[in-house]
């Protein structure tokens, strides 16, 4: 299978799983749901921080997966050096 087709799917799946786990951790720690952008009862600062945290973690996971897949693909396509 073509790695250029698989990599975005793997990255999206990893980002989804990561977001689900940090949402669950937040809800468990703060005894409630995650702050929603349209919830006026949650302080703006808390919503903003949570949005930044999830965006940064999602980007890190995506880049890590893409770099890992690129390295795997590069290693598998390198010709063997025979001496």
Secondary structure by P-SEA (a helix, b strand, c coil): ccaaaaaaaaaaaaaaaaaaaaaaaaaaaacccccccccccccaaaaaaaaaaaaaaaaaaaaaaaaaaaaaaaaaacccccc
